[in-house]
Amino acid sequence: MSRFTKSNLAHVTPVRASAAAALFGAALVLTSCSTASRPNNDLAADQQILATCDAAAPPAADIQIDGSGSSSSDAITEERFKAIESVVRTTAICSGRLRVSVFSSSSAATNIIIDKPLHLDGATDNARLKRLPTLVTDTMTAIRSGYSATASSLPNGGSDISAEYRLANEWIGQVGAPYRLHLYLLTDGFQNVGFRLDDKVISKQEAADLASGVAVPQLPGASVLVAGLGRISGAPPSSEMVDGLIAFYDALCKKASAAQCVSVTDYTVAGR
């Protein structure tokens, strides 16, 4: 269900993919490629990812999916699964830990689908990487099969996106050293619990002012990606409204003192 009023819809224009999508792919190694589209023996790309891994700080990938009604469409869900698959792949290559959750109207309205380390056995890098397709496939099968029941058990009339920063902070505190938090928020961005981002266009200054009043924990060293901003199941919002969302989530991430902040409208990377 869309959360826009008729007056908002009167000014709808198509959403353009943000130029930050290139940074989205480069900074966090997230692409739209699926396992099915890549040969199992294609080690070169996986070796490139392996070369970027930090053994001293393996990734703790916390993927949080917005389960509210405004972005509940098969197309958006499939886009999110493709994004998740890329995170799973990178996390497994770097011997990290993965958590995937679905949330809606509050931090309490958050259900976990999977929470486990991703480890590849083998005597050499190539031997381990050859086991990667099976691990990715098995992990994605568990996520896909658990998603519908998890999402349907949540209230879909509200979205409290900012509350998920606290849950991410609590999780990385439990996981502990040496992991580094990589938070992925797959959401349309239209928070309507506590404060509203779905009822009007806001300027960059208004976005910064609003973010300054939102309570978020400190996430030093973390990377935060908010992806899918403005992607809803109904008619898309105006580009100006989406620009306000991007500005807000950039400002919120900076308030959390994260090391990397990326806020984008699209899941795909240019050229893919």
N, C-alpha and C positions, 0 to 999 in steps of 0.2 A: 504494500500500500504506500503510495506516495504521501509525503508529509508537506507538500506545497499547497499554498492557497491559490485560488483562481487568479488573484492579482499577480502572483509570481509567474504563473504559467503564461500569462499574456505577453511576457517578455522573454520567452524561451528562445535560445539560439543553440546551435550544435556546440558541444564541448570539443575543444581542440586539445590534442595531446600536448602536455607540457613539454617544453624544451628540456626540463630537468629529467625527462625519461632516460636520456643518455647517461646522466650521472647516476640515476637509479640502477642501471645495469652495471656501470663501471665500478661504482663505489661498493656495491654490495653483492656483486657477482650473481645477479638474478636475471634470468632470461625467460623467454616464453617457450623454450624448447621442451618437448616432452621426451620421456624415455623411449616411447614408441617411434619417434622420429629420428633417433640416433642409433646407429649400429652398436651392438654390444661390444664389438672389438675396437670401437673408436676411442683409443686410449689417449690420443694427442690432446684433446680438449680437457680430459680429466687430469692429465699430467700438468696442464697449464694451471688448473685450479689448485692442484696439489702444491705447486710451486709457490702459491700465495698463502698457504696455510702457516699459521703461527703455532708451532708446537708448544710454546710456552703459554699460550692463551687460546686454547681451542674454543670454537664457537658454541655458545649456548643459545640456540635458535628458538625464540619464543614467538610462535605464529598465532595471532589472535584474530579470529574471523568475526566480522560483524554479522550477527544473525537476525537483526531487526528487519521488519517487513519491507522497508523502502528499497533494499537492494537484493531482495529475494527473487532472483530469476535464474533460470537454468544457464543462460549465457554468462552471467556474472559469476555464478558458482563455478563454472568450468574454467573461466579465466583465473579464478583464485586457485583452483586445483593445479593449474599449470605453473603458477607462481610458486605454490607450495612445493611442487615436485622439484623445481630448481633449487630451492632452499634445502630440501631433503638431500639432494645430490651433493651439494657443496658441504653440508654438515657432515655427511658420511665420509666424504673424501678427507675432511680435516679432523676426523675422529672426535666429533662434537656430541652435543646432547640436544635432543629435540623435544619441544612441547608444542602441541597444537590444541587450541581451545576455541570455543564458540561463545560469544557474549551478546548481551542485548542491553537491558535497562539498568544494570548496576553491576558492581564487582561481584555481588552475591549471585547475580544471574549470569554466571560463567561456568561452563561445563568443559572439562578436559576430555579430549578424544584420545590423546596419546602423550606419554611422557617417558622417554627412555634414552639411553645412550645409543649412538649409531657407530658401530665399530666393524671394521673389515679385517678378517683374519688373513694371514698369508706371510710368507717369509720375505717377500720382496714387494716393492711398490706396485709393480705390474701385476703380481699375483693377487694383491689386495684389490686393485682396481678392476680386475676381471670379475670379482665377486660383487662389484657395485650394482650392476643392473638388477640382479635378483633382490638385493637389499632394498633398492629404491622401489621396485615393483611391489614387494611385500609390504613395505611401509605405506605406500600410497593406497594399496588395497585396504589396509586397516583404516586409514583416514577416510577414504571414500565411503566405506561401508558403515563407519560410525557417524558420519556427518549428519545424515538426515534425522536420525533419532535424537542426536544431541541438539541439533538446531530446533527441532519441533517441540522439544521439552521446555524451551525458553519463551518468555513473553516477547512478542514481536512488536509491541506498540511504542517502545522507547529505546533510546540508544545513549549509553553513558560511556563514551569512548575514552575520555580522560581518566576514568577510574582504572583502566587497564594498565596504566603506567605503574600504579601502586602494586598491582598483582605481579607485574614483571619484576619489580624491585624485590618483592618478597621471594619470588622464585629463584632469582639469581643469588640471593642471600642464602637460600637453602642448598642450592647446587654447590656454591662455594668455589674456592680457587681450585684450579687455575683458569676456570672458564671465563670467557668474556661474553657479555650479553649482546645479542643481536635481536632487537625487537622488531617484528613485522606486524603492523596493524593493517589488515585488509578490510577497508571500510569505505563507505561513501562519504564519511566525514560529517554527516548531518546530526550532530549531537542535539538532543532535545530534553535531556535530564540535567537539572541543575542550572543550566543556561542553554540558550538556543542558538544554533547556527543554521537553522532551516527556514527562518521566517523573513530574512531580508539580506540584501547585499551589504557587506561590510568592507571598509577600506583597509589598507595595510596598517594604518595607525590604529584604527578601531580593533583590528585583529590582535595587534600587539598589546593594546590596553586590556582587552578581554583575557588574553592568555596570562597576563601578569597577575590577574586575580584568581587563577585556577591553581589549586593545590596539586603539585606533582612532586614525587621524590627526586632526589639527586641521582643521576645515572652516569657518573663520570666514567669515561672509557667505553661506554656503550655506543652502538650504532642503532639508530631508529629510522625505520622506513614506514611511512604512511602511504599506502597505495590504493588507488581506486577512487580518489576524491571526485565527487560529482557523478559517479557511475551509479545510476539508479534504474529500477525496473520500469519506471514510467518515462515521461518526456523529460529530457535532460534540462538541467538548470542553465542559466546564462553563464557565459564565460566570466563575467564580472563576479558572480557569486562564487564560482570555482576558484578564482584568483584570491578571494577572501579566505576561503578554506585553506588554500595552500599557505597563505601568510600566517593564518592562525596556528596551523600545526608546525610550521617552521619555528614560530615564536615559542610554542609550548615545548618543543624539543630543546631549544636553546635554554629555556628556563630550567630544564632538567639537567643542564650541563653535559649533555651527551657529546661524544667525540665526533659523531657523524649524524647529520640530520638531512633526510631526503623526504620530500612530500610531493607526490605526483598524481596525475589523473589517470594514467594508463599503466597497465601491467607489462606491456610489451616494450622491447628495446628497438630503437630505430635500426632498420636494416635486417631485422629478424623476420 
